Amino acid sequence: MPLIAKKIRIGHALVLLSVAAPIWLLTEAIAPKIVQAYTTRVDLAIDRLPEENYETLLRRAENAARAAAQRSFDQDILVTDVSIFVSVQNQGAIAPVLELAVSRQQWRNRPDPQRWARYFKTARSLLLMKDNLPPNVAPASVPQAK
């Protein structure tokens, strides 16, 4: 290849670099960076306490889910959604009792686990829990599954 052809190619490369590099730098400086947001999933397991009825157990599960959701949002600013499953163990039986699925914005507006939780209807029977209440005492209302 003649020397003049090599000089022309080098000249073209330098022109290309002198035009492309500033354009690339400018777009990197102006364009907003893409943020990688994601969902965090947390699995919690709690044990039933002696003499604890199902409604009290649900309140403990909700409190555990509330704490886990808040902790997930506080620990990582990129987390946009959390999904928390709370399972309960009772006499060797294990069953999920609730799932708390909420976005950061929803949680900021209303940090109430009962509002965002989905309750599993069959959990009480799977956990072999028969609340021994006197016949004239009605159990506390359990939120309906969505």
N, C-alpha and C positions, 0 to 999 in steps of 0.2 A: 504494500500500500504506500503510495507516495506520501511524502512529508506534508504536503499541503492538505491532503485529505484528512490526515490525522489532526492537523491544527483546526480544521473546520469542525470535526467531530468534537474536539475538546471545547471549542467555542460554543457550539450548540449546547453541550452539557452544562457549561457555566451559565449560559443564558437561562436555560431551563431551571437550574437550581436557584438562580437569583430571583426568578419570578415565583416559583413554586414554594420555596421556603417561607418567604414573608406571608404568602396567602395562608399557608398551613398554620403559622404562628398566630396570625390574626384570628382565624376561625377558632383556634384553641383558646385564645384569650377572651373572645366575645361569647362564644356559645356556652350555655350552661352545661355543667357536667351531668351525666346521667347517674342518678342515684339508684342503687340496687336495694329496693325495699323487699321485705319478705315476711312470712308468717312464722311465728314460733309455736311449736307444739310442746306442751308439757303434760306428762302423765303423772298423776299423784295417786298415792294409795294411802288410805287411812284405815285404822282398825276400829271396830266397834268397841266402845267401852262397856264394861259390865252394867247392866240395868239401864242402858241407853235405849230410848225408843227411836223409831224411824224418823220422826220429825226433828228430834234433836240432832240426830246423825246428819240429816240433810242440812241443817243450819251450820254444822261444823264443816261439811263438804263445801258449802257456799263460801264460808269464811276462808277456807284453804284456797279455793279457786280465786277469790278476790285478791288475796295476798300474792298468789302466783302471777296473776295478770298484771298487777301493779309493779311487781318486781321485774317482770319481763319487759314492760315498757320503760321502766327506769334504767335498766341495765344496758339497753341497746337502742339508740335513737333511730336506727334504721328499721326497727320492727314496726310494721304497719298493722298487723293483725296477730291476735293470739288465739290459740285453740287449746283449751285445757280440759283434760278428761280426769274426772275424779272417780276412783274405784274404791270400794269398801270391802274389807275382809271381815267375815263373821263366822266363827266356828269352822274354818276351813273353806267356806264358800266365798268366792270373790265375784263381784259384779260391778259394772259401771253404774253410778247413780246419776251423774250429770255431766254435761259438756258445756263449757263456757266458751263461746266463740264471739269475739268482739273486735272491732277495729279500734285503732288508737283514738280517732275522732269521736266515735261513739262512747268510748270509755271516758274520755275527757269531759264530754257533755253530761254523762250520767254513769258514774262508777258503781252501778248496782248489779251484783251478780244475778239476782232474781230476774232482772229485766232481760238479760242476755243469755241466761242458761236454758238448756234443753234438758228436761228431766226424763229419765228412762222409766217407763211405767212398770216394767217387770222386775225392777231391782229389788223391791221389798220381798217378793216371793222367791227370787233367786238367792237372796241372802238368808232365807229361812227365818224371816222376822215376823213373828206374830206378836204384836203389841198386846200385852196383858193389861187391859184397862178394865175397870169396873163397868158393868153394863150400862150405868147411867151417865158415863163420861164419854163424850165424843172426842175422837182424836182431832188434833189441830189440822187445819186444811193444808194439803200438800199441793204446791203449784202443779197445774196440769201440763202434761208433755205437749210440746208444740209440734 
